[in-house]
Amino acid sequence: MIQIISSNDNLKNIYLDNKDIVVNTFSNYQSFDMYDINILNLNSPDIWECNNSEITKLNMKDDLIPLKQSIKSSNTKTVIAMPVNYTLHYGYNYYGKRLDKSKELKNLNIKITKLLNEYISDEILNYSYDKCKTTIDGFLYDSDFYFSDIDKEKVLLVSDKGNKVNAYINNNVVITTINLFDLKTKENAYERLNSFINVIFKSESQEIPPSWIDDIIFFDDEVYIDKIEHSKKEIEELEKEIQENQLKLEKNSKIKSILYKTGNALNKEIVNILEDILGEHNDFKDVYEEDYKFISDNITFIVETKGLNNEVSGQNVTDAFSHLTIYEDNLEKENRKEKTKCLFFVASERKKSINERKRINSRQETIAKRNNTLIIDTPTFLNIYEDFLNKKISKEEIIKLFNEQFGVISYDKREIEKND
């Protein structure tokens, strides 16, 4: 049986035909111990009136105060349904016979909480204003307020979005800001209330087992305990394997980024790949404006890198080999001789997929040949590096490609040899 204590007469009509629910007023409610659940409905505008010029009490104070003792002395379940954002009217004008002042409850949260603590229950905590919706068993409930800083184990309900706490339990008293008695609709009134009660008190009948029960081994407990432990170890190993594989994929993604990167990011990855192929780390310092430099087979390779949105132009090639020219001019000044060559790594049309990119045209190829430069497009360089990792091409063979070819690099990706 449920007792609803309310000053709203309409609730009596709504639950008139339901034998499980009794609706009484604040001035004439029955003993809490006669019912399984007692619900205090504070959703009524006539509760929120004060004749004083300042909000120091509520006019219904004398009807509300006995509730505090009723809650304390009863072992039954109590639900306090907090109000929606009513306007509290106060400051009685004896000449005009009206309340002249008003404030919304959302602006009186601390003051109202203090009054409700005094009249009804110390378990009511400060609330904050925020209109939310909560779904229970397909029914949608509104609430104008929520509670903050509620211990996790005391939280009973939160809003659909934002996880705003709108129902909690403290010392066997449930406080909720959900509007349980939405008078806009009489339809499914009992079902809506019952859904709320079932969710709130669903754990009441489920006694928590004592801690020592886990020490009692029954029948085939050990078999399943071992299986669970074995599965946990397998999961742990698989998670570790996934993590390792993820790191490998991230490393591969960094390498593949030479297909679309530009600037320092492109240069860094090109250099990393070259150093891996060469098997050495080069403490390169940019002295003559080149992007990178390495020496192999008695040849000094001047490396330039470029990421382009468009096709490779003649000016791009000229800019690349100009750094070779600067380097050779400085050799001459220092009276040194070296065999040199420019390697121009380029990610042209970098925003397009590889299949959509055009081949470097013959004019740019001719300029490169004429100026001791090899243009290496990054898709081809990626193929070379993949073959190197698969041990299908050696470091020496790659250096030979760099040394002997001019213009635009030519390389066919090598197929993996299949065993008969």
N, C-alpha and C positions, 0 to 999 in steps of 0.2 A: 504493500500500500504506500501511496505517496501523498504527502500533504504539501500543497502549494500555499504559501502565505503571501498574500498580495493585496494591495488596495485597488486593484483593477477589477471591477465587477465583470468585465467582458470575459475574463478567464472562466468564471463559473458557467457561463453559457457554452463556452467551447468544450469544456470537459464534463458537461452536465450528464451525459449518457454513459460516461466511463466510470465503472464501479471501483476501479483501481486508484482513482485520483480524487482527492477532496480538495476544494479550494476554500480557504478561510482568510479572514482579514487579519491585519496586524493587531487589532484590538480584541479579536475574539478567536484566536487560534487554539488548537487542542495540544495536549501534551505530545512532545516529540517522540516519546517512547511508544506511542500508539502506532507509529508508522515506521516503515523500513527506511524511507528517505524523506527528509524535510527540505523543501526548497524555498528560500527567501527571495522573493522577486522584488528587486529594487527598481524595476522598470515601470515607473508610474510617475507622471509629472507632479501629482499632488504631494508626493514625498518631498519634493525639492522646493520648499517654500520656507521663508524665514521672515517673521514680522520685524525683527530688529534692523536697525540701520546698518549694522555690520553683521557678517555671517558668523555668528558665534554659536548658533544652535539651529536645529530644524524644528519646525512647528510640530512635527510628529514625534518629537523626542520621547514623550511619555509612553507612546505605543511601541517604540523601537527598543528602549532600554531593557525590558524584560527578556528580550530575545537572547541577550548575552548569557544570562544565567541558564536559559533553556538549552542552549547549545552546550554549555559546560557540563551540565548535569546529565545529559543524555548520551547513551552509547550508540545511538543510531547515526546514520550518515546524514550529513548536512551539506547542502549546496547553497552558496550565496551567489545569486545572479546579479552582477553589478549593472548599473544603469547604462543606457546609451548616452549620447552627449545632449542631455536635456539642458534647458535654460533654467537656472535657479533664480527665482524671483524673490526679492527681499526689500526691506525698507517700507513698512506699511504707512500709508498716508491716511490718517484718520479723517481728514476733511474730504478727500476724494474717495475714501474707502477702497483703496487699491494698493498694490505693491508697486512702487515707482522704479525700483532699481532691478537690474538683472545682469547675470554673468553666466556664460556657458560652463558646464562642468569641466571641460577640458582646460579651462583657465583656473580651476580651483582644486587641482588634483591633491595637493598636499593638505589643504584645509579639509576637503571632503574625507580623505583617508583618515585624518585625525578624528573627525566626528564619528565615522563608522567604527573606528577602533574603540571609541568611548561607548557607543551605543550597542554595537552588535558583536564584533569579534576583533581580537588583537591580531588575527591571522591575515587581515586585509592589508596588503602592501600598496605602496605608491604605484600609480598607473600613469601611462603616457598616452597621448592621443595619436591614433592612426587608424583610419578605416580599413578593415581587412575582411577577408572572407575565408571560411573554413568549411571543407567538405567532409561530411560524415555519412557513410552508407548512402551516398548519392544525394543527400540533402545538403543544401547550401545555407550556411549560417553567417550572419553579419556580426561584426563587433566594432565598436568605436574606439576601444582602448586596448592596451596590452601591458604586460608586466615585464620589467627588466630585472636582471641579476637574480633570477630564480635558480636555486640548485637543480642540477640536471635531473636528479632522482625524484624531484617533486613535480616536474613538468608533466602535465597530462595531455595538453593539446596545444598545437601551434597553428598559425595561419598557413593557407595554401602557398602563399608567396611571402618570402621574407622571414619565415620561421619565427614570427612574433608570438610570444607565449600569451595565450588567452585563456588558459585554465591550469591551475596548479592545486596541489593538496598540501595542507599543513595541519598536523595534529588532528587528523580525521575530518577536517573541514575543507571542502572544495570551493575555491573562489574562481569564478569565471566571468569574463566580459562578453561572452557569446550571448546574443539576444535569443534566448530560448523561447520566448513568447512573442514572436513577430505577429502582431495582430493584423498585418496586411493580408494574411491568409489563414483561414480556419482549416483548410484542407490538409490532411495528414498531420494534424497537430499532435496527436498521441504518438504516431510513428516517429515524428521528428524528436519529440522529447525522449522517447524510449531509446532511440539510436544514440543520443547524447549520453544517457545514463549507462547504457551497455558499454560504451567506450570508456567512460570515466571509471566505472567500477568493475571492469573486466578482470582485473588481477586480484580482486578481493577474495575470490574463492580458491585461488591458486596459492596454497601455502608453500613458502620457500623451504626446500629440503635442508636439513642441518648439514654442516660442513663434514661431519664424520661419515655421512652416508657414502661418500666417495671411496672410503677405505674398505668398504664391504665388497668383496669380490663374489659375484654370483654367476654360476653356470659358465657361460662362455665369454664373460667380460674380458678376460685377459686376451683372448683371441682377437677381439675387436679393438682393444687398446693397442695391441701390437700392430694391427693393420693400420690404425690411424697414425701411429708414430712412423711407420714405414712410408705411408702416403705423404706425411709432412716432410720427410727427408727428400722424397722424390720431387715434391713441389719446390722445395728449397733449391735443389740441384737444377731443376728446370728453370727456375727464376734466375739463378746465377748464369745459366747458359743463355737465356734470353737477353740478359743484361750485356753479356760479352758480345753476343751477336749484334745487339743494338749499337754497341760501340764501334764494331767493325763496319756496320752500315754507315754510321756517322763519318767514319774515316773515309770510306769510299765516296760519300757525298761531297766531302771537302775536295777530294781529288777531281771528281766530276765537275766541280764548280769552275774549272778552267774553261768550260764551254760557254760560260755566260758572265764571269766576273770581269772586272776592269780595275785599273789603277793598282794600288799597292796590294790589294787582295789577290788579284790575278798574278802579279809578280811573285808574291810569297809562295803560292801553290806551285807555280812553274819551277821556282828555285828548289822547293822541297823535293819535287819529283826528280830534278836533275841531280841533286845531291844523293838521292837514293840510288839512282842509276850509277853514279860515279863511285858510290860507296865511301864518300868522304864529306866532311863538313868544311865549307869554305868560309873563313872569316872575312867575307868580302866587304870592302870599303869603297864607296862611290867616290873615286878621285877624278875620273874623266867623264862624268855624266852618264855612263852606261848603267843599265838596270842591274846587270850581274856580269861576272866574268869568271871563267874557269879555264884551266890549261889541261889539255890531254893530247897525247901523241905529239908533243912538241908544238901544238897549235894553241894559240890564245883565242878562245871563242868569246866574242863580245855579244852579250845577250840583251835583246830589247823585247819588251812585252807590251801588248796593246789590246784593249777591249774596245770593239767598235760596234755602233748600232747599225752602220751601213757596210757596204762592201769595202775591200781594201783599195785605197786610192794610191796614185803615184806619189802623192805628197807623204802618205804614211810610210811608204818604202824609203823615200828620200830621208825622212826624219830618222828612220831606224839606222840606215848606214851612215848617217852624218856622225853618229857617236863612234862608229868604227874609224871614220876619218879623223875625229878629234883625238882618238887614242893613238892612231898612227902618227899624227902630227907631233904628239908629245914624245913618242918613241924617237922620232927624228931629232927633236930638240935635245933629248937626253943621250943621243948618239947610241941608241940601242936598236937591235934588230930582232924582230919576232915574226913568225908566220902567224897571220891573223885571219879571222873570218867573223862575219856578223850572222848571228842566228836571230831571226825576227819571229817570235812566237805571237800569233795573233788570233783573237777570238772575234772574227768578223760576223756581222749580222747576229750578234749574240742573243738577241731577244727572240730569234726564230728557232724552230726546231732544226736539228742537223740536216734533215732531208730537204728542208726548204732553202738552205743556204746555197748560194751560187759559188761555183769554182772561181778561184782567183784568176782574173783574165790575163791574156798573153802580154799586154802592155806592162803591167806591174811585174810580171815574171821576167820580162826582158830587162827592165830597170834593175831588178835584183841581181840577175846574172852579170850584168855589166859592172856591178859594184860589189862583187865578192860577198853576196848576201844570199842566205837561204831562208825563204819564208816557210814557216812551219805552222800550219793551221792547227788549232788546239784539238779538233776531233781526231786528226791523224796522229798527233802527239799522244793522245789518250790511247789510241790503238797500239802504238809502239810500246807505251808503258805497260799496258795490259799483257802484251806478249812477253815483255821483260819479266813481269811478275810470274807468268806461266812458264818461264825458262824456255821460251821459243826463240828468243833473240838475246844475244849477250851484250854486255857493256861495249865490248870492242866493236861489235857489228853496228851498234848505234852510233858510236863515234865515227865509224867509217862512213855511215850515211851522212852525218853532219859535215864531214870533211869533203867527200867526193861530189855531193849534189849541190847544185846552184839553182837559183830561180825559185821554184815552188817544190817542196819536198814531194817525192813519190814513194808511196809505201802501201803494200797490200797486206792486210792483216792475215796472219798465218793461222791456218786451221790446226786444231788439235789432232795429233796423230791418233788414229784408232787402231787398237790391237785386233787382229783377226781372230 
